[in-house]
Amino acid sequence: MLKKCDGVAKLRKLEQRLDRQFSILGVQFGLDGIIGLVPVIGDVITGAMGLYLILEARQLGATRWTMAKMLLNWGIDVSFGALPIVGDIFDIAFKSNTKNLRLLIADLEKRAVELREVNREQIRNAAAA
């Protein structure tokens, strides 16, 4: 479990850098919005970083359903983010990395609760036997 916590903490730092590192007039943005200003190469780089977050989520045990939702968010971000000017504004507003990290955390928390319930039931059954 400690490894998962470390992994989530690492992804949280990456997400913060990509989507929420800076704030101007209350608008939060990160490297995704800045690097994405460079045509083509910037979009490839930020797309790769977003995909890295998803691949790490898989290593941490995200469910297939969560992975599918994360890939959809990433695909939307990469597709619309590639549009000149409008895509850069979209990158700042959509924050796919933040959405994906929240999906991962919710998935892991839900599964941790389910695991605790199964463990409690097994302990009750063992005590009753």
C-alpha positions in Angstrom: 0.0 0.0 0.0 2.9 2.3 0.7 4.1 1.9 -2.9 0.7 3.0 -4.1 0.8 6.1 -1.9 4.2 7.0 -3.2 3.1 6.5 -6.8 0.0 8.7 -6.2 2.1 11.4 -4.6 4.5 11.3 -7.6 1.5 11.6 -10.0 0.0 14.4 -7.9 3.2 16.4 -8.3 3.2 15.8 -12.1 -0.5 16.8 -12.4 0.2 19.9 -10.4 3.1 20.9 -12.6 1.1 20.2 -15.8 -2.2 21.8 -14.9 -2.0 24.0 -11.8 1.5 25.3 -11.2 0.9 29.0 -12.0 -2.0 31.3 -11.4 -2.7 34.7 -13.1 -5.9 36.6 -12.2 -7.2 33.4 -10.5 -6.7 31.3 -13.6 -4.6 28.2 -12.8 -2.4 26.7 -15.5 0.7 24.7 -15.8 3.3 23.5 -18.1 0.7 21.8 -20.3 -0.7 25.3 -21.3 2.8 26.8 -21.7 4.6 23.9 -23.6 1.4 23.5 -25.7 2.0 27.0 -27.2 4.9 25.5 -29.3 3.1 24.1 -32.4 3.2 20.3 -32.9 6.2 19.5 -30.7 4.6 21.1 -27.6 1.4 19.1 -28.1 3.4 15.9 -28.6 5.4 16.5 -25.4 2.4 17.4 -23.3 0.4 14.5 -24.8 3.2 12.1 -23.8 3.3 13.4 -20.3 -0.5 12.9 -19.9 -0.1 9.4 -21.3 2.6 8.7 -18.8 0.2 9.6 -16.0 -2.3 7.1 -17.4 0.3 4.3 -17.8 1.4 4.9 -14.2 -2.2 4.7 -13.1 -2.4 1.3 -14.7 0.7 0.2 -12.7 -1.0 1.4 -9.5 -4.0 -0.9 -10.3 -6.6 1.4 -11.8 -9.6 -0.6 -13.1 -10.3 -0.9 -16.8 -13.3 1.4 -16.6 -11.2 4.1 -14.9 -8.5 3.6 -17.5 -11.0 4.0 -20.3 -12.3 7.3 -18.8 -8.8 8.5 -18.4 -7.9 7.7 -22.0 -11.0 9.5 -23.1 -10.0 12.6 -21.2 -6.5 12.4 -22.6 -7.8 11.9 -26.1 -10.1 14.9 -25.9 -7.2 17.0 -24.5 -4.8 15.9 -27.2 -7.3 16.4 -30.0 -8.6 19.8 -29.1 -5.3 20.9 -27.6 -3.7 20.5 -31.1 -5.9 23.3 -32.5 -4.0 26.6 -32.9 -4.8 29.2 -30.3 -8.2 27.7 -29.4 -6.5 24.5 -28.3 -4.1 26.4 -26.0 -7.1 28.0 -24.3 -8.8 24.6 -24.1 -5.7 23.1 -22.5 -5.8 25.6 -19.7 -9.5 25.2 -19.1 -10.0 21.4 -19.5 -7.1 20.1 -17.2 -7.2 16.5 -18.3 -4.4 15.6 -16.0 -6.3 16.9 -13.0 -9.4 15.0 -14.0 -7.4 11.8 -14.5 -5.7 12.1 -11.2 -9.1 12.5 -9.5 -10.4 9.5 -11.3 -7.4 7.4 -10.2 -7.7 8.5 -6.5 -11.4 7.8 -6.4 -10.9 4.4 -8.0 -8.1 3.4 -5.5 -10.1 4.7 -2.5 -13.2 2.8 -3.6 -11.3 -0.4 -4.0 -9.5 0.1 -0.6 -12.9 0.5 1.1 -14.2 -2.7 -0.7 -11.0 -4.6 0.4 -11.5 -3.5 4.0 -15.1 -4.8 3.9 -14.0 -8.1 2.5 -11.3 -8.4 5.2 -13.8 -7.6 7.9 -16.2 -10.2 6.6 -13.5 -12.8 6.5 -12.5 -12.0 10.1 -16.1 -12.3 11.2 -16.5 -15.6 9.4 -13.3 -17.0 10.9 -14.3 -15.9 14.4 -17.8 -17.5 14.0 -16.3 -20.8 12.8 
